Amino acid sequence: MHEVSLVRTIFRTLEEQFPPEERAKLKAVQLKIGPLANVEPILLQNAFNAVMEEEAQGYGDLQLRVNMIPILIQCQACDQQSEVENYRFVCKNCGEPSGNVVQGNELLIELVEMEE
């Protein structure tokens, strides 16, 4: 289950960016995840809960939020962007296949919320 290692990486990143007194004020971490990142949101949430319970001290009631984004391709034939549906990498404008992915493989910390 690679989600546990991903969650541990998130916590390492938070530890690098925020001193202990600020970590206690963190309310939420929002991730931006594309389908091509091969991350299951429910498994990631379960891993987050387990790590919070067993390993993450000093974070209070930190919540995980996941923002799933669609796969977008850029067509070389007509220069239009299309959303990929059912993993069919075909331009919706002209019908040409395209492997030019411009969005959908992200796994990023998008936002960190803190108490005021």
C-alpha positions in Angstrom: 0.0 0.0 0.0 2.0 2.9 -1.3 -0.5 5.4 0.1 1.1 5.1 3.6 4.5 6.1 2.2 2.8 9.0 0.4 1.1 10.2 3.6 4.5 10.0 5.4 6.0 12.1 2.7 3.2 14.7 3.2 4.0 14.8 6.9 7.8 15.2 6.2 7.0 18.1 3.8 4.9 19.7 6.5 7.6 19.3 9.1 10.1 20.9 6.7 7.9 23.9 6.0 6.3 24.6 9.4 8.0 24.8 12.8 6.3 22.7 15.6 4.3 25.7 17.0 2.7 26.3 13.6 2.1 22.6 13.0 -0.3 22.6 15.9 -2.4 25.3 14.2 -2.8 23.4 10.9 -6.4 22.6 10.2 -6.3 20.9 6.8 -4.1 19.8 4.0 -5.6 19.8 0.5 -4.1 17.6 -2.2 -4.5 18.0 -6.0 -4.5 14.5 -7.5 -5.0 13.4 -11.1 -6.1 9.9 -12.1 -2.7 9.1 -13.7 -1.0 9.4 -10.3 -2.4 6.0 -9.4 -3.7 7.0 -6.0 -7.0 5.8 -4.6 -8.5 8.6 -2.5 -10.2 6.3 0.0 -7.0 4.4 0.6 -5.1 7.6 1.0 -7.7 8.8 3.5 -7.4 5.6 5.4 -3.6 5.8 5.4 -3.8 9.4 6.6 -6.1 8.5 9.5 -3.7 5.6 10.5 -0.6 7.8 10.4 -2.3 10.6 12.3 -3.4 8.1 15.0 0.0 6.4 15.4 2.8 8.6 14.3 1.8 12.3 13.7 2.2 14.1 17.1 1.5 17.8 17.5 -0.9 18.2 14.6 -4.2 18.5 16.5 -7.2 17.7 14.4 -5.5 17.9 11.0 -7.9 16.9 8.1 -7.0 15.6 4.7 -8.9 17.0 1.7 -8.5 15.5 -1.8 -9.3 17.5 -5.0 -9.5 15.1 -7.9 -8.8 16.7 -11.2 -9.6 15.3 -14.7 -7.1 14.2 -17.3 -6.7 16.8 -20.1 -5.0 16.3 -23.4 -3.7 18.8 -25.9 -4.5 17.8 -29.5 -1.6 18.2 -31.9 -3.9 18.2 -34.9 -6.3 21.0 -34.0 -4.6 22.5 -30.9 -7.6 22.1 -28.7 -7.7 20.7 -25.1 -10.1 17.9 -24.3 -11.0 16.0 -21.1 -10.3 12.3 -21.3 -13.2 10.1 -20.4 -12.9 6.3 -19.7 -9.2 6.6 -20.5 -9.9 7.2 -24.2 -7.2 9.7 -25.2 -9.1 11.1 -28.2 -9.7 14.8 -29.0 -13.3 15.7 -28.6 -13.0 18.4 -31.3 -11.5 16.5 -34.2 -11.5 12.8 -33.1 -7.7 12.4 -33.4 -5.9 10.3 -30.8 -3.5 12.2 -28.5 -1.0 11.2 -25.9 -0.1 14.8 -25.0 -1.3 14.9 -21.4 -1.3 18.4 -20.0 -3.2 17.6 -16.7 -4.0 14.5 -14.8 -0.7 13.1 -13.4 -0.4 15.5 -10.5 0.0 14.6 -6.8 0.6 18.0 -5.1 -0.1 19.7 -1.8 -2.4 22.4 -3.2 -3.4 24.2 0.0 -2.6 24.2 3.7 -5.2 25.8 6.1 -4.2 27.2 9.5 -6.1 28.5 12.4 -5.9 32.2 12.9 
